[in-house]
Amino acid sequence: MTTTVNGLDGLRSLAGKDLGHSDWLEITQERVNTFADATGDHQWIHVDVERATAGPFGAPIAHGYLTLSLVIPLFTQLLRVEGITMGVNYGLEKVRFPSPVKVGARIRLAASVVGVEDVAGNGVQSVFDFTVEVEGSAKPACVARPVYRHYA
């Protein structure tokens, strides 16, 4: 379910709130291969299906940074901000990859709003907690604390 807010006051009202979960997204070998081509990271644990199946994870796994990049489309399912001129990704305070994502697994994003503070230039800085969950796994694939800036 998407939370929609209007303007900076709408964002401020979200401080401390849980935004819920995105839909599940299956990680396909095609997506992993495309990411490998885009980044030049063709390590065998990602793209060599036969070797990876015999390797330490029992299957090819998604790149950690692929998993991280997927928080963007998943996050758009959780939050929509209207009535602003722009929003920008300001960076990350932390990122960890506690567990691999095997090809064929499904992931989803859980998000909450840590805080919202005013910044110069008629804007706010919002800090979130993101957890990328793997269906059927007790350990998350990724935990991150992204920072966004939105301007009126």
C-alpha positions as CSV (number, residue, x, y, z in Angstrom):
1,M,0.0,0.0,0.0
2,T,1.4,3.4,-1.0
3,T,1.5,6.2,1.5
4,T,0.9,9.5,-0.3
5,V,1.8,12.8,1.4
6,N,1.6,16.4,0.2
7,G,4.5,18.8,0.5
8,L,7.1,19.1,3.2
9,D,4.6,19.2,6.0
10,G,3.3,15.8,4.8
11,L,6.8,14.4,4.9
12,R,7.3,15.9,8.4
13,S,4.2,14.1,9.6
14,L,5.8,10.8,8.7
15,A,8.6,11.0,11.3
16,G,8.7,7.7,13.2
17,K,6.1,6.0,11.0
18,D,6.3,2.5,9.5
19,L,5.6,2.5,5.8
20,G,4.9,-1.2,5.5
21,H,6.1,-3.6,2.8
22,S,6.4,-3.5,-1.0
23,D,5.2,-6.3,-3.2
24,W,7.4,-9.3,-3.7
25,L,9.9,-9.2,-6.6
26,E,11.5,-12.3,-8.1
27,I,15.2,-12.1,-8.8
28,T,15.8,-13.7,-12.2
29,Q,19.1,-14.8,-13.8
30,E,18.3,-12.4,-16.6
31,R,18.2,-9.5,-14.2
32,V,21.5,-10.6,-12.6
33,N,23.2,-11.0,-16.0
34,T,21.9,-7.5,-17.1
35,F,23.3,-6.0,-13.9
36,A,26.6,-7.8,-14.5
37,D,26.8,-6.4,-18.0
38,A,26.0,-2.9,-16.8
39,T,28.6,-2.9,-14.1
40,G,31.3,-5.1,-15.6
41,D,31.0,-7.4,-12.5
42,H,30.9,-10.9,-14.1
43,Q,32.1,-12.9,-11.0
44,W,31.1,-16.5,-11.4
45,I,28.9,-16.7,-8.3
46,H,26.5,-14.4,-10.2
47,V,26.6,-15.4,-13.8
48,D,28.0,-18.9,-14.2
49,V,25.0,-21.0,-13.3
50,E,26.6,-24.4,-13.4
51,R,29.7,-23.4,-11.4
52,A,27.6,-21.3,-8.9
53,T,25.2,-24.2,-8.4
54,A,28.2,-26.3,-7.3
55,G,29.5,-23.4,-5.2
56,P,29.1,-22.3,-1.6
57,F,25.5,-20.9,-2.0
58,G,24.1,-23.8,-4.1
59,A,22.9,-21.4,-6.8
60,P,23.9,-18.2,-8.5
61,I,23.3,-15.1,-6.3
62,A,22.4,-11.5,-7.0
63,H,25.1,-8.9,-6.6
64,G,24.7,-7.0,-3.3
65,Y,24.6,-3.7,-5.2
66,L,21.8,-5.1,-7.5
67,T,19.8,-5.9,-4.4
68,L,20.5,-2.3,-3.1
69,S,19.5,-0.8,-6.4
70,L,16.2,-2.5,-6.3
71,V,15.1,-0.6,-3.2
72,I,14.4,2.3,-5.6
73,P,11.5,0.7,-7.5
74,L,10.3,-1.1,-4.4
75,F,10.3,2.2,-2.3
76,T,8.1,3.9,-4.9
77,Q,5.4,1.4,-4.0
78,L,5.6,2.6,-0.4
79,L,5.9,6.4,-0.5
80,R,4.7,9.0,-3.0
81,V,5.4,12.7,-2.3
82,E,3.3,15.2,-4.1
83,G,3.4,19.0,-4.0
84,I,7.2,19.4,-4.1
85,T,9.6,20.6,-6.9
86,M,12.1,17.7,-6.5
87,G,13.4,14.9,-4.4
88,V,17.0,13.7,-4.5
89,N,18.9,10.7,-3.1
90,Y,21.3,12.3,-0.7
91,G,23.2,9.2,0.2
92,L,23.4,6.3,2.6
93,E,24.4,6.4,6.3
94,K,25.0,2.6,6.3
95,V,24.5,-0.5,4.1
96,R,25.0,-4.2,5.0
97,F,24.3,-7.4,3.1
98,P,23.7,-10.0,5.8
99,S,22.5,-12.8,3.5
100,P,22.8,-13.6,-0.2
101,V,19.8,-13.5,-2.6
102,K,19.7,-16.7,-4.7
103,V,18.4,-16.4,-8.2
104,G,14.8,-17.4,-8.2
105,A,14.2,-16.0,-4.7
106,R,11.7,-13.2,-4.0
107,I,12.5,-10.1,-2.2
108,R,10.5,-7.2,-0.8
109,L,11.2,-3.9,1.0
110,A,10.2,-3.0,4.5
111,A,10.6,0.7,5.3
112,S,10.2,3.1,8.1
113,V,10.9,6.8,8.6
114,V,13.6,7.5,11.1
115,G,13.3,11.2,11.1
116,V,12.7,14.4,9.0
117,E,14.6,17.6,9.5
118,D,14.6,21.0,7.8
119,V,17.5,21.9,5.5
120,A,18.6,25.1,3.9
121,G,16.9,25.9,0.6
122,N,13.3,25.3,1.7
123,G,13.6,21.6,2.0
124,V,13.6,18.6,4.4
125,Q,16.0,15.8,4.8
126,S,14.4,12.4,5.5
127,V,16.2,9.4,6.9
128,F,14.7,5.9,6.4
129,D,15.4,2.4,7.6
130,F,15.2,-0.1,4.8
131,T,15.2,-3.9,5.1
132,V,15.2,-6.1,2.0
133,E,13.6,-9.3,3.1
134,V,14.0,-12.6,1.3
135,E,10.9,-14.8,1.2
136,G,11.2,-17.7,3.6
137,S,14.5,-16.5,5.2
138,A,15.0,-15.2,8.7
139,K,17.9,-13.1,7.7
140,P,17.5,-10.0,5.5
141,A,19.4,-9.6,2.2
142,C,20.2,-5.9,2.8
143,V,19.7,-3.4,5.6
144,A,20.3,0.3,4.7
145,R,19.7,3.8,6.1
146,P,19.2,6.0,3.0
147,V,18.9,9.8,3.2
148,Y,16.7,11.8,0.8
149,R,16.2,15.5,0.4
150,H,12.9,17.0,-0.9
151,Y,12.4,20.6,-1.8
152,A,9.2,22.8,-2.0
